[in-house]
C-alpha cells in the first residue's frame, strides 16, 4: 500500500451545537471541500478545543471525531 502524503491545517468547525478548533489532516492535493464531500461520515480533528454552546468553558481534547452531517461551516485558519 502506498502511503498518502498528507498536510495539516488548523480549522474552526461550527456544528449545530459547538464550535471546535483543531488540526485537520487531508491529502496534500485535496481541497477541504473534497474531504467534506467524501463518503466518510466523520472528520477527525486533533489537538482540539471544544467550545460548547451551553458552557462558557473550553474543553481541550487530543482527538475529536465530528459527524459531517452536524457541520454548519468549516473555516481554515
Secondary structure as UniProt FT lines:
FT   STRAND          6..15
FT   STRAND          18..27
FT   TURN            28..29
FT   HELIX           32..36
FT   STRAND          42..52
FT   TURN            53..54
FT   STRAND          58..67
FT   HELIX           68..70
FT   STRAND          71..76
//
